[in-house]
Amino acid sequence: MNLVRVQEVDYRYELLIRRAYAEVAERVPGFRPRSVTGTLLISSPGAMVHYHADSQPNLLWHIRGRKQAWIYPALDPRFVSVGNLQRIFADEADEFLPYKRAWDEHAHTLELAPGDVASWPQNSPHRIVNTVGLNVSLSTEHRTSASNRREHVWAANLMLSRQLHLPVSSTEESGPWPAVKATYYRAARRLSSHHRFRRIATVTLRMDESAPLGHTLISR
């Protein structure tokens, strides 16, 4: 179960996330996220999160059960193609990626117990498996000026190559040309909504405290 944007539903999560990030900011000079969102993750024993890469940086605050995570080198075309990452940045595809078991020899592994907090470089592909018991974690995604700039530069490369047929491939994130590309992408995104990826969700169950399993199925 992915309970998204919990800070907008219950103010206690908002206070908790603010307090947690304030503690991180005290220990990391210059860390000032522009926004933070929280997702409460509740997953069964043995459940897994398949190989994927997120567009923005995040933290995984582990609460219950045990997990193992495999973290792969960020921005390495051996583990995620430039095209796939561009489409993730441009919101044209979800975050899941092709995966090969042989890549595990290049991964850094983490064993997560209750009370542990994990982070990894922005856009590092990763996968996670529950190893012991019912697992509960809070995943927080934060945006910074630097992380937004990377997203916009990569997405602009895709857009410029398609629309204007320009041979753009540089992923340099600082300087006048990256700033022009990022500005172009932001402007184009405001003017056009049809290029955005939309995931269509199908509701199959409804939470019901009176039901034996805590939910009832919805017939379609």
TORVOFI-205679 format. One record per residue: residue number from 1; z, x, y of N, C-alpha, C, O in turn. Coordinates in steps of 0.001 Angstrom, whole numbers, plus 524288, in hexadecimal, padded with zeros to 5 digits. Atoms other than C-alpha are relative to their C-alpha. Last residue first. Layout:
BEGIN
(r NUM (Z X Y) (Z X Y) (Z X Y) (Z X Y))
...
This chain:
BEGIN
(r 220 (80494 7FFAF 7FC96) (7D05F 7C19C 7F133) (7FB82 7FCE8 7FDA2) (7F747 7FCAD 7FFE8))
(r 219 (804F1 800DA 802A9) (7DDDA 7BF32 7EB79) (7FB93 80002 803F5) (7FC2E 7FE2E 8085D))
(r 218 (80341 8038F 7FCEE) (7E967 7C54C 7F26E) (7FACD 7FF6C 7FD3B) (7F80E 8034C 7FC7C))
(r 217 (80585 7FEC5 7FFB5) (7F37B 7CB5B 7E96D) (7FD25 7FBD4 8032A) (7FE8D 7F73B 80310))
(r 216 (80345 803D5 802A8) (801E6 7C989 7EC48) (7FA4C 8018A 800D7) (7F8D9 80384 804FA))
(r 215 (804E7 8015F 7FD7D) (80B99 7D436 7EF83) (7FD34 7FBCD 7FCD2) (7FE4C 7FB00 7F835))
(r 214 (7FFCE 7FF09 7FA5F) (8198D 7D8BF 7ECF9) (7FAE6 7FECC 802D7) (7FA86 7FFA2 8078F))
(r 213 (801AA 7FAA3 7FEDE) (81794 7DA3C 7DE4F) (7FFEF 80135 805D6) (7FE3A 8056A 8076C))
(r 212 (7FD80 7FC40 80397) (81F5F 7CE28 7DA6F) (7FEA7 805AB 80131) (801FF 80915 800B0))
(r 211 (8031D 7FF31 804BC) (81AFC 7C69A 7E6A4) (8028F 80424 7FC8A) (80527 807A7 7FE8E))
(r 210 (7FE31 80396 80416) (8256B 7C23D 7F06E) (7FD06 800B8 7FAE2) (7FEAF 7FEAF 7F6DC))
(r 209 (7FAE1 7FE75 8020C) (823A9 7CE24 7F931) (801D1 7FC87 7FB7D) (804E0 7FE3D 7F832))
(r 208 (7FD17 804D9 800DA) (81527 7CB50 7FAE4) (80527 80169 7FD68) (80545 8029B 7F8C0))
(r 207 (7FA8A 7FEF5 8012B) (80BF7 7D5DD 80007) (802FD 7FAD9 7FFBE) (80259 7F775 80317))
(r 206 (7FCA5 80121 7FB83) (7FDDC 7D11A 7FF8C) (805A7 80107 7FE68) (8074A 7FF5C 7FA34))
(r 205 (7FAB5 801DF 80119) (7F385 7D62B 7F660) (80304 7FF37 80507) (801B9 80171 80917))
(r 204 (7FF8E 801FE 80557) (7E4DF 7D89D 7F599) (80580 7FE21 7FEAF) (8063B 7FB7C 7FABD))
(r 203 (7FA87 8011E 80118) (7E0EB 7DACA 803D2) (80063 7FD88 7FA97) (7FDDC 7F992 7F992))
(r 202 (7FF8B 804E4 802D3) (7D36D 7E0E1 80482) (805B3 7FF31 7FE82) (807F0 80259 7FBA7))
(r 201 (7FBA6 80085 803A2) (7D1DD 7EB54 80ED3) (7FFEE 7FA9A 7FD7C) (7FED3 7F6B1 8000F))
(r 200 (7FF11 8058E 800E4) (7C4DB 7EE79 81535) (8042E 7FF74 7FBC9) (80352 800E8 7F749))
(r 199 (7FE60 800FD 8055F) (7C502 7FC60 81A76) (8014A 7FA3C 7FF72) (80469 7F825 80272))
(r 198 (7FC41 80443 8009D) (7BD44 7FD86 826FC) (80134 7FF42 7FA3A) (7FDB5 7FE2E 7F71B))
(r 197 (7FF1C 80192 80573) (7B65C 80A00 82AFD) (80413 7FBA6 7FFDA) (807F9 7FBD8 802A9))
(r 196 (7FACF 7FF0A 8021F) (7B254 80A9A 83949) (80072 7FDFE 7FA6F) (7FE64 7F9D7 7F923))
(r 195 (80020 7FB5A 80345) (7A403 80BB0 83CB4) (8052A 800F8 7FD46) (80590 80465 7F9ED))
(r 194 (8023C 80104 80525) (7A354 7FD80 8413F) (7FFF3 804CF 7FC8C) (7FF21 8044F 7F7D6))
(r 193 (7FBF8 8012A 803DD) (7AD0C 7FF46 84C59) (7FDBD 7FFA1 7FA82) (800AB 7FFAF 7F6B2))
(r 192 (80202 80203 804F2) (7A47D 805CE 85662) (80471 7FF29 7FC34) (807BC 80296 7FB75))
(r 191 (8049A 80343 7FF26) (7A701 8081D 864C3) (7FDFF 7FD78 7FB03) (7FB2A 7F996 7FB2E))
(r 190 (7FE8A 80497 7FCEB) (7B4E7 80D03 86315) (7FB6A 7FC37 80097) (7FC27 7F778 800D3))
(r 189 (7FCCB 80365 8034E) (7B0C6 81606 857F6) (8019D 7FB17 802F2) (801E7 7F6E1 800A4))
(r 188 (8036A 802C8 8039C) (7A5C5 81BA3 86026) (8031C 7FC3A 7FC9A) (80142 7F7F8 7FB5C))
(r 187 (8030B 803C7 7FD08) (7AF29 81F16 86B25) (7FC95 7FCBE 7FC5F) (7FC41 7F7FB 7FCF3))
(r 186 (7FC78 80426 7FE36) (7B8F3 82582 861F3) (7FCFD 7FBC2 802ED) (7FE04 7F71E 80236))
(r 185 (7FE83 80347 8046E) (7AE1C 82D01 85B19) (80383 7FB82 801B8) (802C9 7F711 80008))
(r 184 (80478 80320 801AE) (7A81A 831ED 867B4) (80188 7FC4E 7FB94) (8000D 7F7BB 7FB90))
(r 183 (800AF 8041E 7FC18) (7B559 83668 86CBA) (7FB80 7FC66 7FE88) (7FBE8 7F7A4 7FF19))
(r 182 (7FBBE 803C2 800C4) (7B7F5 83DDF 86019) (7FF81 7FB76 803D5) (80065 7F6F5 80268))
(r 181 (800ED 802EE 804D1) (7AA9D 8446B 860C1) (8042C 7FBCF 7FF3A) (802F0 7F75F 7FDD8))
(r 180 (80469 80383 7FF1C) (7AC5E 84847 86F01) (7FF0E 7FCA2 7FB30) (7FE3B 7F7EB 7FBA1))
(r 179 (7FE17 80433 7FC9B) (7B9F1 84DD3 86C39) (7FBB1 7FC0C 8011B) (7FCB0 7F758 80142))
(r 178 (7FCF3 803C5 80313) (7B47E 85579 8609D) (80213 7FB7C 8034C) (80259 7F711 8016C))
(r 177 (8037E 802DD 80374) (7AA31 85B30 869D9) (802FD 7FC54 7FC5D) (80169 7F7D2 7FBD0))
(r 176 (802DF 8043D 7FD69) (7B402 85EBF 874A0) (7FC81 7FCD7 7FC5A) (7FC57 7F80F 7FCD9))
(r 175 (80451 7FE53 7FCBD) (7BDAF 8668F 86C70) (7FCF3 7FB64 80221) (7FDF7 7F6ED 800AA))
(r 174 (7FE87 7FEEE 7FA9C) (7C6BC 863E7 86105) (7FB4B 801FD 80303) (7F7C4 8045F 800C7))
(r 173 (7FD21 8045D 7FDB6) (7C465 85D42 853E6) (801B0 800E9 8059E) (803C5 7FD56 80812))
(r 172 (7FC8C 7FDBC 7FC08) (7B9E5 865B6 84DB0) (80286 7FB94 80313) (7FFDD 7F7E7 804AA))
(r 171 (7FB1D 80302 7FFE4) (7B44A 85D99 84297) (803FF 8028A 8039F) (808AC 8017F 80338))
(r 170 (7FB50 7FD1A 7FE9B) (7A66B 86273 844B5) (804BE 7FC5C 8001F) (80488 7F811 80247))
(r 169 (7FCDA 7FEFC 804A7) (79C37 85AB0 83D42) (8051A 802D1 80144) (80898 80324 7FDFA))
(r 168 (7FA9E 7FE9F 7FEBC) (79346 854A2 84756) (8031A 800BB 7FAF8) (80302 7FD61 7F786))
(r 167 (7FDF2 7FCBD 80444) (784B6 85506 8449D) (8058B 801E4 80123) (8067A 80692 801B6))
(r 166 (7FE93 7FACD 7FE27) (78197 849A2 84DB6) (80250 80326 7FB7C) (80539 80103 7F84E))
(r 165 (8028B 7FC1A 8035A) (77A8D 83DF2 847FB) (800E2 80592 801F9) (7FD68 808E2 801C2))
(r 164 (8033C 7FCC8 7FC96) (77EF1 83565 85368) (7FD2A 80454 7FD0F) (7FA29 8074E 7FF5A))
(r 163 (80254 80304 7FBC8) (78482 82A16 84B8B) (7FC39 80323 80357) (7F81C 80131 804E5))
(r 162 (802BE 804BF 80199) (7874D 8304B 83E74) (7FCEB 7FD8E 8047F) (7F848 7FC62 803F8))
(r 161 (80429 7FE8D 80398) (78AA8 83E4A 8422C) (7FCD8 7FB41 7FE50) (7F824 7FBAC 7FD69))
(r 160 (8042F 7FD54 7FD1F) (79218 839BF 84E17) (7FB79 80181 7FC6F) (7F6EF 80138 7FDFD))
(r 159 (802BD 803B9 7FCAF) (79A1D 82FD4 84656) (7FB63 8028D 802D5) (7F72C 80042 80325))
(r 158 (802D3 803BD 80342) (79DFA 8392B 83B85) (7FCA6 7FC60 80355) (7F81A 7FB6E 80217))
(r 157 (8041E 7FD17 802B3) (7A190 8440A 844E8) (7FCA9 7FC61 7FCAC) (7F7DE 7FCC4 7FCA6))
(r 156 (80454 7FF5F 7FC50) (7A8FA 83A26 84D3E) (7FB88 80307 7FD86) (7F6FD 801C6 7FE7B))
(r 155 (802E1 804F0 80001) (7B164 83674 8417E) (7FB5A 80048 803B3) (7F744 7FDFE 8029D))
(r 154 (802AE 80090 8050D) (7B53B 844B3 83FB5) (7FCCC 7FAF8 7FFD5) (7F85F 7FAF6 7FDF4))
(r 153 (80417 7FC07 80051) (7B842 84676 84E30) (7FCEB 7FF6B 7FAEA) (7F81D 7FF87 7FAF6))
(r 152 (80462 80180 7FCAC) (7BF98 8398C 84F2B) (7FB89 803F3 7FFBF) (7F6FA 8026D 7FFEC))
(r 151 (8028D 804B6 801FA) (7C87D 83C0E 8438D) (7FB24 7FEB4 80322) (7F715 7FD71 800E2))
(r 150 (802CB 7FE9D 804CD) (7CB67 849EA 847ED) (7FD0C 7FB45 7FDE2) (7F873 7FBAE 7FC87))
(r 149 (80495 7FCE9 7FE7C) (7CEAA 8454C 855AF) (7FCDF 80197 7FB28) (7F812 80152 7FB31))
(r 148 (80410 8038E 7FE18) (7D787 83AA7 85062) (7FB0D 802F9 80168) (7F6B8 8012B 8005B))
(r 147 (80216 802B3 80499) (7DF2B 844B9 84879) (7FBC6 7FC19 8018C) (7F7F0 7FB76 7FEB8))
(r 146 (80321 7FC71 80337) (7E0A5 84DA0 85458) (7FDA1 7FD2F 7FB57) (7F912 7FE12 7FA16))
(r 145 (804D6 7FEDD 7FD27) (7E516 842DE 85D9A) (7FC6A 80365 7FCB2) (7F7AC 80298 7FCA0))
(r 144 (7FF18 7FC77 7FBA6) (7EED5 83E7E 85358) (7FAD8 800C6 802DF) (7F6BA 7FF27 800FE))
(r 143 (80482 7FE09 7FD33) (7EEC6 8330D 84A04) (801C3 80388 80476) (80568 80245 80755))
(r 142 (7FF7D 7FF1B 7FA69) (7F95F 83048 84033) (7FB07 80245 8023D) (7F848 80547 7FFAD))
(r 141 (8049F 7FD6E 7FDD6) (7F90C 82A0A 832D0) (800C3 800A0 805D5) (80230 7FCE8 80887))
(r 140 (800ED 800B6 7FA6E) (805E7 826E2 82C36) (7FB34 8031D 8019F) (7FAAF 807B6 80052))
(r 139 (80436 7FCA2 7FE24) (80788 824AE 81DA7) (7FF15 7FEDB 805C4) (7FE31 7FA60 80742))
(r 138 (801FC 801AF 7FAEE) (814A6 81F1B 81989) (7FBE7 803F9 801A7) (7FD1B 80893 8025C))
(r 137 (800C9 7FC09 7FBF7) (8173C 820C8 80B1B) (7FE67 7FD55 80509) (7FC57 7F8FD 80503))
(r 136 (8001D 80240 7FABE) (81C52 818BE 7FFB8) (7FF83 8047C 803E6) (80289 80838 803C1))
(r 135 (8001F 7FC8F 7FB70) (819CA 81C4D 7F190) (7FFB6 7FCE8 80511) (7FCE7 7F906 80575))
(r 134 (8023E 802D6 7FB9B) (81DC8 814F5 7E554) (8005A 8037A 804CD) (80474 805BF 805DC))
(r 133 (7FDE5 804D3 7FDDD) (82148 81EF8 7DB0D) (7FCA6 7FD43 80416) (7F86C 7FF0B 80588))
(r 132 (7FB2E 80262 801F3) (81DB0 82D2D 7D8B9) (80119 7FAFE 80301) (80197 7FB12 807C9))
(r 131 (7FE59 7FD91 804E7) (81091 83437 7D9BF) (804E9 7FD8C 7FDB1) (8059F 7FDA9 7F8F0))
(r 130 (7FA6F 80107 800CF) (8094C 82C61 7E3FA) (80195 8023A 7FAB2) (7FF27 8010C 7F6B7))
(r 129 (7FEA6 802DE 804C7) (7FC1E 8330E 7E609) (805E7 7FF28 7FFDD) (808E3 802D2 800C2))
(r 128 (7FA6B 80073 8011B) (7F636 8378D 7F2F7) (800CF 7FCC2 7FB12) (7FE18 7F8E2 7FA34))
(r 127 (7FF20 8044E 8039E) (7E8DB 83C3F 7F76A) (805B4 80031 7FE53) (8082E 8044F 7FE8C))
(r 126 (7FB49 7FFF2 80333) (7E4D6 844C8 802D0) (7FFF9 7FB55 7FC46) (7FD2B 7F782 7FD11))
(r 125 (80056 803BA 80457) (7D981 848B6 80B75) (804FC 8005C 7FCBA) (80746 8048F 7FC37))
(r 124 (7FF96 7FD9E 8052B) (7DE58 85012 8177B) (7FF40 7FBCB 7FBD9) (80225 7F7F3 7FBDB))
(r 123 (804C2 80074 8032A) (7D929 848C0 82362) (80035 802F3 7FADD) (7FC2F 80374 7F847))
(r 122 (80373 80478 7FF36) (7E437 84CE3 82C8D) (7FB18 8008F 7FCB5) (7F8A1 804AF 7FC9C))
(r 121 (803AE 7FFB4 7FB9D) (7EC9E 85791 826BA) (7FC80 7FB38 8004D) (7FB28 7F8E4 7FC50))
(r 120 (80419 7FC3F 80136) (7F764 8534A 81D6A) (7FC34 80001 80492) (7FC43 7FC68 807C2))
(r 119 (8046A 8002C 7FC63) (80440 84BF6 81E6E) (7FC06 8040B 7FE50) (7FD4B 80795 7FB50))
(r 118 (80483 7FC9D 800F0) (80F38 84884 81531) (7FBFA 7FF53 8045A) (7FB3C 7FB0F 80671))
(r 117 (80436 8017C 7FC6F) (81CE2 8433F 81789) (7FB8C 803D9 7FF3A) (7FC67 80895 7FF34))
(r 116 (803E3 7FC15 7FE7F) (82717 843B6 80CD7) (7FC01 7FDA3 803C8) (7FAD2 7F8FA 803A2))
(r 115 (7FE17 7FCE1 7FBA6) (832E1 83A9F 80CA1) (7FC3B 80437 801C6) (7FD06 8069A 805DF))
(r 114 (7FDF0 80312 7FBA3) (83005 83501 7FF36) (8026A 80382 80438) (80580 80702 80311))
(r 113 (7FB61 802EC 801A6) (82893 83F13 7F722) (801F7 7FCD7 804A6) (80066 7FDDD 80914))
(r 112 (7FD16 802E6 7FC12) (81AD2 84448 7F945) (80463 7FCDB 7FD81) (80388 7F9C8 7F9E8))
(r 111 (7FCC1 803A3 802F2) (814C5 84F04 7F0FE) (80397 7FD51 803EB) (806B9 7FFE2 80683))
(r 110 (7FAE3 80156 7FDDF) (809CD 8557F 7F89E) (802B1 7FC3F 7FC4B) (80045 7F895 7FA55))
(r 109 (7FD47 8048A 8022B) (7FDC8 85C49 7F366) (80563 7FF6A 80276) (80805 8033C 803B8))
(r 108 (7FA6A 7FEED 7FF8B) (7F46B 86521 7FADE) (802E1 7FB20 7FE23) (801A1 7F6D0 7FFDE))
(r 107 (7FC65 80383 7FD4D) (7E69C 86353 7F604) (80579 80249 80052) (8071E 80557 7FCFE))
(r 106 (7FFD6 7FE74 7FA7F) (7DC43 86D7A 7F2D9) (80412 7FCEC 80313) (804C2 7FDC9 807C1))
(r 105 (7FE48 7FA90 7FFD7) (7DE42 86C9A 7E418) (80036 8021B 80590) (80282 8063A 80681))
(r 104 (7FA4D 7FFA4 7FFEF) (7DDB4 85DD2 7E586) (801F1 805A2 8004C) (8063D 8069A 8023A))
(r 103 (7FE29 7FEA5 7FAC5) (7CF4F 85E96 7E93E) (805E7 800C8 80033) (807EC 80313 803EA))
(r 102 (7FFF0 7FA52 7FF50) (7CBA6 85F27 7DAE3) (80204 8019B 80559) (803BE 8060A 8060A))
(r 101 (7FB0A 7FDE1 801E8) (7CFA7 850D0 7D97E) (80060 805E8 800E0) (804A6 807F4 801B1))
(r 100 (800B8 7FD15 804D3) (7C414 84CB7 7E1D8) (80525 8028F 7FE7B) (807BA 80502 801B7))
(r 99 (7FBE9 7FC4F 801AC) (7C50E 84224 7EC44) (7FE7C 8029A 7FAE2) (7FC3B 8001E 7F76F))
(r 98 (8010C 7FE07 80550) (7BBA2 839DC 7F44A) (803E2 80452 7FEA2) (80584 80753 80203))
(r 97 (80401 7FBFD 80087) (7C25C 8346C 80069) (7FEE3 80130 7FA4A) (8021C 8000F 7F6E7))
(r 96 (8004B 7FDFB 80554) (7CABA 828F5 80500) (7FB1C 80345 7FF2E) (7F6FA 80220 8015B))
(r 95 (7FE6B 7FA87 80079) (7CD44 827A8 813A7) (7FF47 8025A 7FA9E) (8001D 8070C 7F9FA))
(r 94 (7FA67 7FF4B 800C0) (7C5B2 81B43 81682) (80114 805B4 7FEA6) (7FD81 808EB 7FE8E))
(r 93 (7FE7B 7FFE1 80586) (7B819 81BCB 81C1B) (805E5 80058 7FFA7) (8087F 801FE 80358))
(r 92 (80435 80253 80305) (7B133 8194C 82902) (8013E 7FFD1 7FA2F) (7FE6C 7FD59 7F72B))
(r 91 (7FE6E 80521 801F9) (7BD4C 81B6C 83149) (7FB92 7FD36 7FD27) (7FB51 7F869 7FD28))
(r 90 (802E3 80403 7FD20) (7B6B1 826A0 838A3) (8015F 7FA7C 7FE48) (7FF1E 7F6BA 80043))
(r 89 (7FEAB 7FFBF 7FA73) (7C0EE 8306C 83423) (7FD76 7FB90 80311) (7FFD2 7F968 806A9))
(r 88 (7FA87 801A7 7FF93) (7BF4A 82C06 825FB) (801A5 7FFF6 805B9) (80414 7FC3A 80787))
(r 87 (7FFEA 805AC 80097) (7B082 82CDD 8275E) (8058D 7FDE0 80032) (8066A 7F994 8022C))
(r 86 (80213 8026D 7FB49) (7B18C 83A98 82CCE) (80049 7FA11 7FFA0) (801C6 7F777 80363))
(r 85 (7FBD9 7FFBE 7FC11) (7BA56 83E91 82185) (7FE27 7FD9E 80526) (80132 7FB03 807D0))
(r 84 (7FBD5 803B0 80160) (7B081 839B4 81796) (8044E 7FFFD 8041E) (80653 7FBDE 8058C))
(r 83 (801B8 80565 7FF48) (7A544 8409D 81E63) (80431 7FC00 7FECF) (804D3 7F838 801B5))
(r 82 (80022 80114 7FA62) (7AC5E 84D91 81FA2) (7FE7E 7FA54 800F5) (800C9 7F7B5 80445))
(r 81 (804D3 7FEB0 7FD48) (7AF50 84D54 81121) (8005F 7FEAC 805C8) (80376 7FB58 8075E))
(r 80 (801C8 804C7 7FD5E) (7BD35 84D55 80C09) (7FB33 80179 8032D) (7FB62 8051C 80651))
(r 79 (7FC9E 80445 801BC) (7C2BE 8571B 8023B) (7FEED 7FAD5 802C8) (8008D 7F6B6 800EA))
(r 78 (7FFCB 80023 805B1) (7B906 86266 802AB) (802D6 7FB24 7FE11) (801E2 7F95A 7F9B5))
(r 77 (80439 80327 8023B) (7B608 85F04 810DC) (7FFC8 8000A 7FA0F) (7FCEA 7FCF2 7F7C0))
(r 76 (802D0 7FC78 8037E) (7C38A 8640A 814DC) (7FBB7 7FCE1 7FD48) (7FCEC 7F94E 7FA4B))
(r 75 (80518 7FECA 7FDA5) (7C872 85C5D 82097) (7FCDE 803EF 7FCC7) (7F98F 806B8 7FEE1))
(r 74 (80261 80378 7FC1F) (7D664 85CA7 81B4D) (7FAC6 8021E 801E6) (7FA09 806D7 80269))
(r 73 (8011B 7FDA9 7FADF) (7D9F6 863FF 80EE7) (7FD0E 7FC4C 803A7) (7F954 7F9B2 80215))
(r 72 (80481 7FC81 80050) (7DF07 85B1D 803F8) (7FEA4 80211 80573) (7FFF7 7FF91 80956))
(r 71 (80249 7FF70 7FAD4) (7EC76 854D4 802C4) (7FBBB 8042A 7FFC1) (7FCAC 8088A 7FDFE))
(r 70 (80395 7FB84 80016) (7F10A 84FDB 7F57D) (7FD37 8001D 80547) (7FAA7 7FC52 806BF))
(r 69 (80494 80020 7FC99) (7FCDD 846E8 7F615) (7FCE7 80501 7FF59) (7FF1C 8093B 7FEBA))
(r 68 (80270 7FAE5 7FFA8) (8071F 8440B 7EBCC) (7FB08 7FF6E 80332) (7F7ED 7FBDC 80256))
(r 67 (805AC 7FF95 7FFC1) (81013 8387A 7EDAC) (7FE5D 805B2 7FF62) (8016F 80946 80053))
(r 66 (80211 7FAAC 7FF70) (81E06 834B5 7EA98) (7FA0C 7FFE5 7FFC8) (7F7B0 7FCCD 7FCF5))
(r 65 (80368 7FE2D 80433) (8258D 8280D 7EC22) (7FE50 805A0 800E5) (8006F 80855 80441))
(r 64 (7FE1E 80156 80544) (82AF6 822EB 7F905) (7FC06 801BD 7FBF3) (7F750 801B0 7FCED))
(r 63 (7FB05 802CD 80013) (82A51 8265F 80777) (80220 7FF3C 7FA7E) (806CF 7FFE0 7F999))
(r 62 (7FF25 80230 80536) (81F4B 82FF4 80A47) (80596 7FDF0 7FF82) (80956 80080 80116))
(r 61 (7FA49 7FFFA 80049) (81B28 831C1 8187B) (8017F 7FD4F 7FAD8) (80109 7F88C 7FA5B))
(r 60 (7FE44 8034F 8044F) (80C95 83508 8181C) (805DF 800B3 7FF55) (807A7 804D5 7FDA2))
(r 59 (7FB4E 7FE0C 80296) (80787 83A30 82514) (80179 7FC27 7FBBA) (800EF 7F76D 7FC69))
(r 58 (7FBD1 80390 80172) (7F9F7 8380C 82A9B) (8048F 802F2 7FD8B) (80425 80788 7FC27))
(r 57 (7FB8D 7FD9C 802B7) (7EE98 83E91 83162) (80434 7FBFD 7FEBE) (804B7 7F807 8016C))
(r 56 (7FBE3 7FE4C 7FC72) (7E26C 83679 834B1) (80490 8025C 7FCE9) (80536 80129 7F84C))
(r 55 (80254 7FE0C 7FB2C) (7D587 834C2 82D89) (80419 8023B 803B1) (80305 805EA 80696))
(r 54 (7FF00 80378 7FB92) (7DBE6 833DA 82034) (7FD9E 80251 804F3) (7FD4E 80715 80583))
(r 53 (7FEA7 7FD24 7FB3C) (7D62E 83AAB 8144C) (8009A 7FC15 8046A) (7FD5D 7F895 80507))
(r 52 (801F6 8020F 7FB12) (7D58F 83536 80684) (8017D 803A2 8047E) (80491 80744 803D4))
(r 51 (801AB 7FBC3 7FC8C) (7D7EC 837DE 7F81E) (7FD88 7FDCB 804FD) (7F9DA 7FAB5 804C1))
(r 50 (80473 7FCC6 80171) (7DE32 82C07 7F1B3) (7FE8E 803D0 8045B) (80048 8034A 808D0))
(r 49 (8037F 80089 7FB85) (7EBCC 8270B 7F491) (7FB89 803C3 7FF06) (7FC60 8087C 7FEB0))
(r 48 (8023C 7FB78 7FD66) (7F2B6 82588 7E79D) (7FCE9 7FE60 804CD) (7FAEA 7FA04 8052C))
(r 47 (80455 80157 7FC82) (7FBCB 81C4A 7E07D) (7FE04 804E2 802C1) (800DA 808BC 80342))
(r 46 (8050B 7FE30 801EC) (803DF 821DD 7D553) (7FB64 7FEB3 80376) (7F704 80059 80257))
(r 45 (7FFCA 7FB08 802E7) (80FE0 819D1 7D889) (7FA96 8016D 7FDF6) (7F7E2 7FE23 7FBBC))
(r 44 (7FDD7 80026 8053D) (80BE5 80ED6 7E1D9) (8007B 80570 7FD9E) (7FDE8 80917 7FF64))
(r 43 (803BB 7FF4D 80447) (80997 80FDD 7F068) (802C4 800AE 7FAC7) (8072D 80294 7FA88))
(r 42 (7FCD2 80159 8048D) (80FF5 80BA4 7FD27) (7FC61 8000D 7FB4E) (7F8B2 7FCF8 7FB12))
(r 41 (802BC 7FFBA 80500) (80A0B 811FB 80950) (803D3 7FEE8 7FB90) (807C2 8019F 7FB0E))
(r 40 (7FC2E 7FFAD 80434) (80EF0 80E30 816D8) (7FD24 7FF92 7FACC) (7FA5E 7FBC4 7F9D1))
(r 39 (80160 8032E 8048D) (8049D 81133 8210A) (8041A 800DE 7FBCE) (80513 8054E 7FA39))
(r 38 (7FD39 7FF4B 804F0) (8083A 8161A 82E9E) (7FE0F 7FC4B 7FBCE) (7FCDA 7F7C3 7FCE0))
(r 37 (7FFC4 804D2 80300) (80069 8182F 83B05) (80285 80123 7FABE) (8022E 8057E 7F8BD))
(r 36 (7FE2A 7FF77 80562) (8023B 822BB 84556) (7FFF5 7FA9E 7FD7B) (801B9 7F6D1 7FFD7))
(r 35 (7FEB7 804EB 802A2) (7FB89 82485 85274) (801AE 80130 7FA73) (8002B 80527 7F830))
(r 34 (80173 8042C 7FC65) (7F917 82F2D 85C92) (8012C 7FAAA 7FDAC) (80215 7F6EC 8008D))
(r 33 (803FB 803C1 801D3) (80073 8392F 85491) (7FEF9 7FBC1 8040D) (80288 7F9FE 806C3))
(r 32 (7FF53 804E5 7FD23) (807DC 84392 85C5E) (7FBC3 7FC24 7FE55) (7F7C4 7FBB0 800F7))
(r 31 (8019B 80461 80354) (80A05 8501E 854A7) (80141 7FAE4 802CE) (805C6 7F949 8031C))
(r 30 (80520 801FF 7FE9A) (80A76 85AAD 85F1B) (7FE1B 7FB75 7FCC1) (7F9DE 7F968 7FDBC))
(r 29 (80151 80000 7FA64) (815B5 8620B 858F4) (7FA70 7FE13 800F4) (7F6C5 7FFB1 7FE4C))
(r 28 (80569 7FE29 7FF81) (8183A 85DFE 84AD6) (7FE76 7FFBE 805C5) (7FCF8 7FB97 807AD))
(r 27 (800BB 7FB43 80317) (826BD 85CD2 84797) (7FA88 80251 8007C) (7F99B 806BD 7FED6))
(r 26 (7FC10 7FC2E 7FE77) (82AAC 852E9 851F9) (7FF22 80543 7FD60) (8008C 80955 7FF84))
(r 25 (8018E 7FDBF 7FAFC) (81DCF 84BC0 84FCD) (803E9 8041A 801EB) (8026B 807E0 80480))
(r 24 (80440 7FC4B 800FC) (82153 849B9 84178) (7FE7E 802C2 80512) (7FDC0 80782 80522))
(r 23 (7FDB1 7FB7C 8029D) (82E5F 843AF 84539) (7FBDC 80421 7FEC8) (7FCD9 808D0 7FF3B))
(r 22 (7FD20 7FD21 7FC00) (827A6 83AB6 84EFA) (80282 804E5 7FDAB) (802B5 808FC 80032))
(r 21 (803BE 7FCC0 7FD29) (81E14 83709 8444F) (8029D 802FF 80472) (800E6 80747 805D1))
(r 20 (801E8 7FBDB 80374) (82911 83250 83B85) (7FC4C 803A7 802E7) (7FCAC 8086B 8025C))
(r 19 (7FBC3 7FC32 800BB) (82FC3 82ABA 8465E) (7FE1C 8049E 7FCB2) (7FF48 80921 7FDE0))
(r 18 (7FF2A 7FD36 7FB10) (82333 823F0 84A64) (80410 80442 7FF60) (8035D 8089F 80145))
(r 17 (80463 7FC68 7FF49) (8201C 820A4 83C42) (8009D 80317 8050F) (7FF98 807CA 8052C))
(r 16 (7FF9A 7FBDB 803E1) (82D99 81AD4 839F6) (7FBB8 80416 800C6) (7FCBD 808C8 800A5))
(r 15 (7FBB6 7FC8D 7FE5F) (82D3F 81305 84699) (8007B 804A7 7FC49) (80152 80910 7FE01))
(r 14 (801A8 7FD58 7FB31) (81FE0 80D70 8433D) (8042E 803D3 801D4) (802F8 8083C 8034F))
(r 13 (80390 7FBCD 80186) (82451 80A8B 8356C) (7FE1A 80307 804C6) (7FD78 807CA 80494))
(r 12 (7FCD4 7FBE0 80256) (83000 8030B 83AB5) (7FC95 80485 7FE1C) (7FE31 8090C 7FE58))
(r 11 (7FEA3 7FC0A 7FC18) (826E2 7FB83 843D3) (80341 80463 7FDB6) (80365 808A9 7FFE9))
(r 10 (7FA4D 7FFAF 7FFE4) (82123 7F44C 83825) (8018E 8047F 8039E) (80034 80901 802A2))
(r 9 (7FDD0 804A4 8027D) (81308 7EF8D 837F3) (805F3 7FFD4 80083) (8083F 7FBAC 80145))
(r 8 (80164 80480 7FCD2) (80C66 7F906 84152) (8026A 7FAF5 7FDE8) (80270 7F6F6 80095))
(r 7 (7FD2B 7FFA6 7FB0E) (81379 804CD 83B98) (7FEBA 7FB6D 803A1) (801A0 7FA57 8074F))
(r 6 (7FAE3 80284 8008B) (80EC4 80094 82E1B) (8030B 80019 80522) (8066C 7FCC9 80600))
(r 5 (7FDFB 800F2 7FABB) (800DE 803E1 83202) (8054F 7FD37 7FFE5) (8062C 7F964 802AF))
(r 4 (801F6 7FCF9 7FB92) (7FC17 802E8 823F2) (8027D 7FE3A 8051E) (80417 7F9BB 805B7))
(r 3 (7FE5C 80378 7FBC8) (80392 7FE63 817F7) (7FEE0 802CF 80521) (801EE 80619 806D9))
(r 2 (80048 7FD3C 7FB02) (7FBFA 80551 80D47) (8014F 7FC1A 80455) (7FE1E 7F8C5 805AD))
(r 1 (80000 8034F 7FB61) (80000 80000 80000) (80000 80379 804DA) (80354 806E5 8056F))
